[in-house]
Amino acid sequence: MYDVDVERERRLNGGRDVAVVGLRDPEGRVLMVQTRRFPSRWQPIGGGIDPGDSGPVATLVRELGEEAGLELGADAFRQVQAGAAGR
């Protein structure tokens, strides 16, 4: 399925390192967001690891604030795996 938003991001950020969080509530529901970059899709919170981020956890803390207005400390995450988008 072709998606113009996904294709644009692949062209612009195809090899970018990313961090994504599956933030669950006590009932096991995962918080999903709609962003300006992908307005037709629900997705977990996350984004590219910026040069100023000390690692994936720092990226998640920053992205939670930017995308959901949430403030969580690094100790709120149980498992972190780093990877690259589009690779």
C-alpha positions in Angstrom: 0.0 0.0 0.0 1.5 3.3 -1.1 1.3 6.1 1.5 2.6 9.6 0.5 3.6 10.5 4.1 5.6 7.3 4.5 7.4 7.6 1.2 8.3 11.3 2.0 9.9 10.2 5.3 11.8 7.3 3.7 13.3 9.8 1.2 14.2 12.3 3.9 15.1 10.1 6.9 15.6 6.6 5.5 18.7 5.7 7.6 18.0 7.7 10.7 18.5 6.1 14.2 15.2 6.2 16.1 13.7 5.4 19.5 10.0 4.4 20.0 8.1 3.7 23.2 5.2 1.5 23.9 3.7 3.3 26.9 1.1 1.0 28.5 -1.5 1.8 31.2 -2.4 -0.8 33.9 -5.0 -2.4 31.6 -2.3 -3.0 28.9 -3.5 -0.3 26.5 -0.7 1.4 24.5 -0.7 5.2 24.0 -0.8 6.1 20.4 -0.6 9.5 18.7 -1.3 11.1 15.4 1.4 13.5 14.2 1.6 16.2 11.5 4.1 14.0 9.6 1.7 11.0 9.5 -1.8 12.6 9.9 -3.6 9.5 8.7 -1.9 7.0 11.0 -1.9 6.2 14.7 1.5 5.4 15.9 3.5 4.9 19.1 5.5 7.8 20.5 9.0 8.1 19.2 11.4 9.9 16.9 14.9 10.3 15.7 17.9 10.2 18.1 19.2 13.7 17.9 23.0 14.5 18.2 22.3 16.2 21.6 20.5 13.1 23.0 22.7 10.9 25.2 21.0 7.8 23.8 17.7 6.1 23.1 16.3 6.7 26.6 17.0 10.4 26.4 15.3 10.5 23.1 12.2 8.8 24.5 12.1 11.2 27.5 12.3 14.1 25.0 9.8 12.7 22.6 7.2 11.9 25.3 7.4 15.6 26.3 7.2 16.9 22.7 4.4 14.6 21.4 2.3 13.9 24.5 3.2 16.5 27.1 4.3 13.8 29.5 7.3 14.0 31.8 8.8 10.7 32.7 12.3 9.9 34.0 14.7 7.5 32.4 13.9 5.0 35.2 10.3 4.6 33.8 11.5 2.4 31.0 12.0 -1.3 31.4 13.5 -2.4 28.2 15.2 -0.3 25.5 16.4 -1.6 22.1 18.0 0.8 19.6 17.6 0.4 15.9 17.6 2.3 12.6 14.6 3.2 10.5 14.6 1.9 7.0 17.6 -0.3 7.3 
